[in-house]
Amino acid sequence: MRGLISAAARADGSAANFGEWIDKTFGRGIGDIFLRPYNTKIWACPPEDMNCTWIGDRVALTDLARVVRNIRDVHDDVSWGPNSRFRFPKTGGTGAVWKRLAALVERRMPRRMHFQHPAARVDTAAHRVTFADGTSLTYRHLISTMPLDALVERSDLASAYREDASRLRHSSTHIVGVGLHGQAPASIAGKSWMYYPEDSCPFYRLTHFSQYSPANVPDSSRQWSLIAEVSEAPEKPRDVAAVIAGTIDGLVATQLIDSRAQVHHTWHQRFGHGYPIPSLERDAALNVLLPAFEQRGVYSRGRFGAWKYEVANQDHSLAQGVEVIDALLDGAEEVTLHRPEIVNARRPARPQAVERG
Ligand SMILES: Cc1cc2nc3c(=O)[nH]c(=O)nc-3n(C[C@H](O)[C@H](O)[C@H](O)COP(=O)(O)OP(=O)(O)OC[C@H]3O[C@@H](n4cnc5c(N)ncnc54)[C@H](O)[C@@H]3O)c2cc1C
């Protein structure tokens, strides 16, 4: 509270980086206890290396009066944030949304989607994509969602723009699914996900996946499940077996389970490109790379295509695809990509230093 009060008194809306933003917006208390350790864990990089434009064009100031009121009234204020309410498929997990959409596209335009068909080379001069199996096609406009650094590397622009692409930073993410015997502890009943700034566990976030839908476990009267996320800096690779073992130990250390015997099984996947880091150099690199490709008819969009964390969730990524097509057909503005502050302002405006996704 003391930190919040002194931060509010000194607030001038300026911050040179994310670390400074944390100190100026929340003060030392919440910064030291939660925001600094949590954000260092999730991004696998110091907050001082990150910009703070992704949080919102204007630096949102803490609503001190509301905090004081809530503490006085012992009121747990869970109604704020863009995702305090969300919808989720009853069966099939997140992928069910996209499978339904794909089925719709297939019905309207049969046999236009090709999977497991990686693009190996993009010749922007000849407007030609060559695939790993040796087949190729030409295009007038190409919308690419592969990571922008991979697009540069696969293109005829690699030697000209490799250095700019090397200024884009990312983290990698290990996802560990844990199937558990029994019932979730009362401490997390009704909770969808939890953040972990502490050192006693490797994960920065746990998703209480069986809480999303009883269909996410075979028998919800006897089983529950969690998804743990563990970040990795490219320069510090993690051992997969250690990530899984550390996750289970972390569940014991954070008192979510009593012993390893409660674990039915685990599942693991590593995403090389996990989070697009809004680093200090990011915007300068993007301002060179995106226009260079667009001048040659290639539109790089999506989570790592456009590399903008502030508009990199699923809804944002889909909107980027829709809007670039509208821009090509009708000259419409790509609001999501170019004016994140507008699309994000449609969500409740509060400081979002721990955005989900
Ligand atoms: C740990 C984690 C948690 C998340 N949680 C949430 C959440 O709660 N809510 C939310 O909305 N979003 C969440 N997200 C973000 C969500 O996953 C992304 O917004 C979404 O996947 C972005 O879609 P995209 O199509 O831009 O990119 P991707 O889903 O990454 O798709 C890019 C595609 O390009 C393909 N590709 C790459 N290279 C080539 C090539 N050479 N040739 C052909 N294809 C290629 C890849 O295989 C991939 O399928 C989370 C992400 C992570 C990592």
The ligand as a Gaussian input file, in Angstrom:
#p B3LYP/6-31G(d) Opt

LIG

0 1
 C        1.716000     -20.742000     -23.533000
 C        0.699000     -19.983000     -24.351000
 C       -0.556000     -19.672000     -23.812000
 C       -1.491000     -18.970000     -24.564000
 N       -2.726000     -18.695000     -24.015000
 C       -3.640000     -18.026000     -24.755000
 C       -4.948000     -17.734000     -24.243000
 O       -5.274000     -18.094000     -23.121000
 N       -5.817000     -17.059000     -25.033000
 C       -5.486000     -16.650000     -26.304000
 O       -6.319000     -16.053000     -26.992000
 N       -4.274000     -16.914000     -26.823000
 C       -3.348000     -17.585000     -26.079000
 N       -2.106000     -17.858000     -26.595000
 C       -1.787000     -17.285000     -27.900000
 C       -2.303000     -18.104000     -29.077000
 O       -1.695000     -19.375000     -29.062000
 C       -1.937000     -17.322000     -30.330000
 O       -2.614000     -16.089000     -30.284000
 C       -2.330000     -17.975000     -31.635000
 O       -1.888000     -19.293000     -31.731000
 C       -1.724000     -17.145000     -32.756000
 O       -2.153000     -17.632000     -33.996000
 P       -1.266000     -17.446000     -35.281000
 O       -2.012000     -18.106000     -36.374000
 O       -0.840000     -16.051000     -35.413000
 O        0.098000     -18.240000     -34.961000
 P        0.328000     -19.785000     -34.709000
 O       -0.803000     -20.409000     -33.985000
 O        1.708000     -19.872000     -34.142000
 O        0.315000     -20.358000     -36.192000
 C        1.375000     -20.146000     -37.075000
 C        1.395000     -21.370000     -37.959000
 O        2.383000     -21.207000     -38.949000
 C        2.944000     -22.478000     -39.191000
 N        4.233000     -22.352000     -39.853000
 C        5.409000     -21.951000     -39.332000
 N        6.366000     -22.000000     -40.239000
 C        5.791000     -22.453000     -41.383000
 C        6.271000     -22.711000     -42.688000
 N        7.555000     -22.539000     -43.025000
 N        5.394000     -23.169000     -43.617000
 C        4.085000     -23.347000     -43.318000
 N        3.579000     -23.102000     -42.082000
 C        4.423000     -22.664000     -41.148000
 C        3.061000     -23.092000     -37.808000
 O        3.161000     -24.496000     -37.891000
 C        1.747000     -22.651000     -37.173000
 O        0.727000     -23.584000     -37.350000
 C       -1.165000     -18.562000     -25.866000
 C        0.095000     -18.885000     -26.419000
 C        1.022000     -19.572000     -25.650000
 C        2.376000     -19.910000     -26.256000

